[in-house]
Amino acid sequence: MINKLLSTFSIIFFLFLVSCKENKIIKADKVTSSEIDIENEKKAILETLNNETKAAFQRNYKDWKDKWVHDPDISKTYIDFVDNTFSESIGWNEINQFVKTFIEQHPEPEPIPKLLDKIDVRLYGKGAWVTYEQQDSIRGLKRETRLMEKVNGEWKIAGMQTTIYGFKTDEK
């Protein structure tokens, strides 16, 4: 009888301790999330994305590269359904060389797409997962996903995946 009572008491005490620990974790999460000003972070990310787009389309290599994380583990992927093409670059050196070569081979600026005003953002501390759609006057509809990292207080691109769908055609 004493063993059964002692076992029951031990289980209740253990559950009480676990419950207290979980409450502390929840409270800590609430404090952390309330300290992040989500709207300001979203605005800063939007500014980085729009400035990177402007720099790329204006063929401003220096401004373009300032918006990227220079790390060997980042990636950049294009899937173009219209042209049936795919390209993937892994690491800053490869991405940098790809864009540098592209700008050298295509030095004429392109019309800048309508800049973004709406993005979906999921913040993860100093990282963010961003998705959006954009109309490009040359390529049509693009859906993009960007992995962002906050480096020295500034949002930078650490990953990019672009899917190009082209222009809608009216089928009769």
N, C-alpha and C positions, 0 to 999 in steps of 0.2 A: 504494500500500500504506500509506504514511504517512497519507494523507488518510482512508482507511478506518479505520485504527487510531485516529486523532485523533477521528473522528466517533463511533466506538464508545465511546471514553473519555468524550467530552463527554456522550453520552446516559446513560451509567452515572452520571457525576457529577451530572447534572441530576436523575435519578431518586433518587439518594442525598439531594440537597438537599430535594426535594419530600417524601421519606419522613421526613426529620428534622422538617420543618415540620409535617407531619400529626401526628406523635407529640406535638409540643409542644401542638398544638391539642387533641388528645385528653386530654392530661394537664391542660390548663387547664380543660376541661369537667368532668373528674372532680373537680377541686378545687372548682369552682363548685357542682356539685350536692351535694357532701358538706357544704358550708357551709350549705345550706338545710335546715332541720329541717322536712321535709315534713309530719310529723304535727302539729307546732305551727301551721304555716301553715293546714293543713286545719281545725284546731280553731278558729282565729281567723276563718276564712272562714265556717264553720258558725255561729259566734256572731253575726256580722254578718247573715247571712241570716235566722236565727231572730229576731233583734231587729227587723229590718226588717219581717218578717211580723207579729210581735206588734204593732208600732206601727201598721201599716196596718189590721189587723183591729180594733184598739182605737180607731182614728181619732185616733191621737196624731201629728198632722202634724209637729210639731217633731222628735220622735225619728225619724220616717220619713225626713224630708229629710236628716237627719244621716248616713244610711247610703248616700247617693248621691253620685256625682261630679257636680259642678255645672259641666258642660262643654257646649258647643254641638254636640258630635259624638256624644253618647250616644243610645241608643234604647231604647224600650220597646214591645213588641208583644204583643197578645193575639189568639189565634185560638180561638174558641169554637165547636166543632163542634155542640154541643147547640143553641145559639141561632142558628147560622149567621151569626155576627158576627165582625168583624175590626176591630181598632183598632191604629194605629201612631202613636207620638209620637216626634219627632226633636228632640233637644237638651234641655238642662235646663229652659229656660223653658217649653217645650211640655209636658214631662212633669210639671213642677211644677204648672202651671196645671190640667192634666187631673186630677191627684190632689187638689189643693186644691178644685176644683169638685166632684169626686166626694164628698169628705168633707163639704162643705157641703150637698150634696143628700141624702146618706145618713149623717147624724151618729150614728146608733145603732151601737154596736159589734157586730161579728159574732163568732160562736164562733171562737176561734183553732184552726186545724188542728193536728193532732198535729205537734209541732215535729220538725224534721229531726234524724236521728242518723246518716244515711248519705248521703254525696254522693260523686260522682266528680269528682276535681279534677286538672287538668293545669296545672302551674305554668310560667310563662314569665317568670322574673325578677320584676318588680314587677306582673305580670299573671297572671290565672288564668282558665281556662275551666272552668265548673262545670255539671254536669248532675245532675238528680235527679227523683224522682217524689214527689208529695204528695197525700194524700187530704184534700179540703176537704169539710166537712159540708154545705155549701150547693151547691157546684159539682161535687163528685165528684172523679174522678182528674184530676190536672194533671201535665203534664211540663214542667219548666222548665229553661232554660239561662240562666246568668248569666255575664256577662263582669265580672270583678272587677279592680280596680286598687288597689295599695297606695299610699295618699296619707298622707304624714307618719307612716308606720309603722302605719297603720290600713287594713284592707281595706274598700273601698267598692264599690258597684255602679256599673258603667259601661255595662251593657247587660242587657236582660232580654227573654226570649221565653217566653211562657207559652202552652201548648196545653191547652185544657180538653176532656176527653173525656166528662165526666159520669159517671153511675152505670151500672154494669152492670145489664142487665135480663135476667131469666131468660126465654128463649124456649122455648115449649112446642110 
